[in-house]
Structures are given as structure tokens and as C-alpha cells.
Amino acid sequence: MSFPRPWPSSLLLANTLRPLRTLPPPRSSRTIHTPPNLSGLNCVITGASRGIGHAIASHFASLKASCFLVGRDRTTLSAAASSLTASLTRPKFTPDINYVVIPDVASAASWEEIAKACPRPHIVVNAAGVSQNRVFLRTSEEEWDKVLDTNLTGTMMGCRYAARQMLRMKNGGVIINVSSLLAVRGGKGAVAYAASKAGVLGLTRALAEELGPKGIRVNAIVPGYIETDMTAAMNPAVVKSVRDRIPLQRFGTVDEVAEAAVFLATNKYANNCDITLDGGMSAALSDPPKGGSSQVVVPH
Ligand SMILES: NC(=O)c1ccc[n+]([C@@H]2O[C@H](COP(=O)([O-])OP(=O)(O)OC[C@H]3O[C@@H](n4cnc5c(N)ncnc54)[C@H](OP(=O)(O)O)[C@@H]3O)[C@@H](O)[C@H]2O)c1
């Protein structure tokens, strides 16, 4: 059975015979290359003192969003805010970068502080997280609690703050949660971490359904191995063994993750959208890691 073509066959033939470079650009190319403008939008980013959260804040601020960097250490956070401001300031543009010091993303009191500093959030990014590098039977209940509290409860509290404030604003909004490849694949040496990040995906999915009708989109980024302090702590031999299993043969950069956050923030149809950024590693994870079966390879 043949399907009707949406274009005349004469055009098809002409385009086939014409050298590729003379083809007209796709009609949407202008839209694709115009950077989004986030002016007037307030973005709250946890874990923004460094790594992925910091890069996301940098990208959002460069697109003119007002950014609220959330972190635990005043000195680190204030230095991060100052360096962002210095790097993004241009002759006709001064970025709007604020910071909020909190004790812990997993404490309700912290979110009250954040709500005071930013009562009208349009975009909330939950990037704060801690890693783990210990096999299951050596993982204490304290370590389990710390990982689950920070990565899952902290993200839930960020979503709750976002949902409460955005529902009051009655204008929708976007939540972006940072999960991990370990939420969906493997997890040796990081059982608590994998469980917490799988929880983040479940939370994202359920909230996308619950809040979508209110115009609040809830999405996730699922990074593989990204160059940050978290992965800098890895043993060099393990780094090599992991890198060998990534089809693109390298770790990702924080800017590559931040680009995904910009997409999720600005694409109006993205809801329950998980962007996996792993250089293709998930396609190859069935291969056993090199370097011995007792080696823990997953410290993020
Ligand atoms: N790097 C990777 O390869 C990778 C891969 C997959 C997923 N991820 C996820 O991506 C996110 C960012 O990772 P990263 O590599 O950028 O990490 P990072 O460089 O270690 O930074 C972690 C950030 O989280 C903050 N944080 C940690 N515990 C906190 C708490 N209890 N309350 C408030 N803030 C807290 C830290 O703040 P302080 O400065 O106060 O310590 C820091 O800003 C994490 O959720 C991580 O699990 C990372």
C-alpha cells in the first residue's frame, strides 16, 4: 500500500537532483538559532555553588533570567555569584544574580528561606546532590539517610516549594530535576545513590501528570559521567575504565548539561521529558567494567 506524499513528486525529483547546498534552509531555522530570552523570569537553582547547578545558573543568567543561587556555604556561594556576574557582564547587560544560603536542601526551614528570597519562581532546578562510593553491605543507615535525604527529599522539597508558589502565581512554571544514569542502569557501589535518583525520576513522572494541567511542566535531566568535583574524586584508573565504555570516549561537560536545562525550560511541550546525556554510555552498559570485579566504578 502506498501513502500519499505531502509534496508534489516534481519537487521531490528536483530536490533530489539539485546539489544539497542549494536546498533552501528549513523554514524553522531562524527560530532554532534565536537564543531564548528569559528576561523577567526568576530561576532558583540548588547546588549552584559549583558543578552542574552553577553551569545551569550561568546559562540561565546569560539568557537574562534573574537567578537565585542556592547553596550551603556563604563564602563559596558569594564567590560563585561574583564570578558569574563578572563573566556575564557586557556593555549593555548586567546579569541579575542573587544567592540564598541554607543549611540543607532537605530541611523545610531552608525552603521557607528560599521562598522569602524568591516568592515568585518561574523555573526551579533541583541540582543539589551527594554521591556515594561504597558497596551495599558496607553502607551504614546514616549514609543511606544522608544520600536519600539530600537527593530525594531535597528534590521533593524543591518541587513542593515550586508547586506552591507557582500555583499561587497562576501562571504555570517549570521544574527541572537532576537525576542520574544510575537511576535506570547499573549502580554497583552506589545503591543508595541509584535508589535516590530512581526516586527522582518517579517523583518527576508523577508530578508531571499532577501539575501538567495547571501549566507546571516537570522534567528531568539524566546525566551519565560529567566533569565536576564529583567525578574529579574518582580514581584515575577507574576514570579510564569508565571512559573506555562511553561511545564518545569522554565525560560530558557541565555546559552540555546546562544546554539541556535551557531546552527543558523553554520547550513548551516538554513535560515528563527525561533527557539522557551520557555520550551513549547507556547503549553499552551491558559490557562488564574493566579493572576487576571488586572495583567500585560509580562514585557519582
Ligand atoms: N557529575 C556527574 O557525573 C553527575 C552524574 C549524574 C548526576 N549528577 C547529579 O548532578 C547534580 C550536580 O552534581 P555535580 O557533579 O555538579 O556535583 P558537585 O560538583 O559535587 O556539586 C554538588 C552541589 O550540591 C550541593 N549540595 C550537596 N548537598 C547539599 C545539601 N544537603 N543541601 C544543599 N546543597 C547541597 C553542593 O553545595 P556545597 O557547595 O554547599 O557543598 C554543590 O553545590 C547532583 O544531583 C548529582 O547527583 C552528577
Ligand as a Chemical Component Dictionary entry (heavy atoms), coordinates in Angstrom:
data_LIG
# 
_chem_comp.id                   LIG 
_chem_comp.type                 NON-POLYMER 
_chem_comp.pdbx_formal_charge   0 
_chem_comp.three_letter_code    LIG 
# 
loop_
_chem_comp_atom.comp_id 
_chem_comp_atom.atom_id 
_chem_comp_atom.alt_atom_id 
_chem_comp_atom.type_symbol 
_chem_comp_atom.charge 
_chem_comp_atom.model_Cartn_x 
_chem_comp_atom.model_Cartn_y 
_chem_comp_atom.model_Cartn_z 
_chem_comp_atom.pdbx_ordinal 
LIG N1  N1  N 0  28.895 14.838 37.952 1  
LIG C1  C1  C 0  28.296 13.770 37.431 2  
LIG O1  O1  O 0  28.921 12.961 36.740 3  
LIG C2  C2  C 0  26.836 13.530 37.683 4  
LIG C3  C3  C 0  26.233 12.463 37.017 5  
LIG C4  C4  C 0  24.886 12.218 37.211 6  
LIG C5  C5  C 0  24.159 13.033 38.044 7  
LIG N2  N2  N 1  24.761 14.057 38.695 8  
LIG C6  C6  C 0  23.930 14.874 39.572 9  
LIG O2  O2  O 0  24.029 16.231 39.200 10 
LIG C7  C7  C 0  23.867 17.060 40.352 11 
LIG C8  C8  C 0  25.039 18.022 40.456 12 
LIG O3  O3  O 0  26.208 17.236 40.533 13 
LIG P1  P1  P 0  27.678 17.872 40.426 14 
LIG O4  O4  O 0  28.536 16.869 39.796 15 
LIG O5  O5  O -1 27.604 19.241 39.880 16 
LIG O6  O6  O 0  28.049 17.907 41.970 17 
LIG P2  P2  P 0  29.094 18.766 42.798 18 
LIG O7  O7  O 0  30.044 19.466 41.927 19 
LIG O8  O8  O 0  29.588 17.844 43.843 20 
LIG O9  O9  O 0  28.116 19.846 43.471 21 
LIG C9  C9  C 0  27.111 19.432 44.313 22 
LIG C10 C10 C 0  26.289 20.627 44.712 23 
LIG O10 O10 O 0  25.228 20.189 45.583 24 
LIG C11 C11 C 0  25.250 20.974 46.755 25 
LIG N3  N3  N 0  24.765 20.207 47.896 26 
LIG C12 C12 C 0  25.148 18.960 48.270 27 
LIG N4  N4  N 0  24.472 18.582 49.357 28 
LIG C13 C13 C 0  23.623 19.599 49.675 29 
LIG C14 C14 C 0  22.659 19.807 50.693 30 
LIG N5  N5  N 0  22.396 18.870 51.620 31 
LIG N6  N6  N 0  21.985 20.975 50.720 32 
LIG C15 C15 C 0  22.250 21.935 49.800 33 
LIG N7  N7  N 0  23.131 21.794 48.796 34 
LIG C16 C16 C 0  23.822 20.644 48.746 35 
LIG C17 C17 C 0  26.699 21.391 46.917 36 
LIG O11 O11 O 0  26.750 22.539 47.715 37 
LIG P3  P3  P 0  28.001 22.905 48.672 38 
LIG O12 O12 O 0  28.884 23.767 47.856 39 
LIG O13 O13 O 0  27.352 23.603 49.801 40 
LIG O14 O14 O 0  28.657 21.608 49.066 41 
LIG C18 C18 C 0  27.080 21.653 45.475 42 
LIG O15 O15 O 0  26.671 22.932 45.068 43 
LIG C19 C19 C 0  23.754 16.117 41.548 44 
LIG O16 O16 O 0  22.395 15.927 41.863 45 
LIG C20 C20 C 0  24.359 14.831 41.022 46 
LIG O17 O17 O 0  23.855 13.704 41.689 47 
LIG C21 C21 C 0  26.087 14.327 38.540 48 
# 
loop_
_chem_comp_bond.comp_id 
_chem_comp_bond.atom_id_1 
_chem_comp_bond.atom_id_2 
_chem_comp_bond.value_order 
_chem_comp_bond.pdbx_ordinal 
LIG N1  C1  SING 1  
LIG C1  O1  DOUB 2  
LIG C1  C2  SING 3  
LIG C2  C3  SING 4  
LIG C2  C21 DOUB 5  
LIG C3  C4  DOUB 6  
LIG C4  C5  SING 7  
LIG C5  N2  DOUB 8  
LIG N2  C6  SING 9  
LIG N2  C21 SING 10 
LIG C6  O2  SING 11 
LIG C6  C20 SING 12 
LIG O2  C7  SING 13 
LIG C7  C8  SING 14 
LIG C7  C19 SING 15 
LIG C8  O3  SING 16 
LIG O3  P1  SING 17 
LIG P1  O4  DOUB 18 
LIG P1  O5  SING 19 
LIG P1  O6  SING 20 
LIG O6  P2  SING 21 
LIG P2  O7  DOUB 22 
LIG P2  O8  SING 23 
LIG P2  O9  SING 24 
LIG O9  C9  SING 25 
LIG C9  C10 SING 26 
LIG C10 O10 SING 27 
LIG C10 C18 SING 28 
LIG O10 C11 SING 29 
LIG C11 N3  SING 30 
LIG C11 C17 SING 31 
LIG N3  C12 SING 32 
LIG N3  C16 SING 33 
LIG C12 N4  DOUB 34 
LIG N4  C13 SING 35 
LIG C13 C14 SING 36 
LIG C13 C16 DOUB 37 
LIG C14 N5  SING 38 
LIG C14 N6  DOUB 39 
LIG N6  C15 SING 40 
LIG C15 N7  DOUB 41 
LIG N7  C16 SING 42 
LIG C17 O11 SING 43 
LIG C17 C18 SING 44 
LIG O11 P3  SING 45 
LIG P3  O12 DOUB 46 
LIG P3  O13 SING 47 
LIG P3  O14 SING 48 
LIG C18 O15 SING 49 
LIG C19 O16 SING 50 
LIG C19 C20 SING 51 
LIG C20 O17 SING 52 
# 
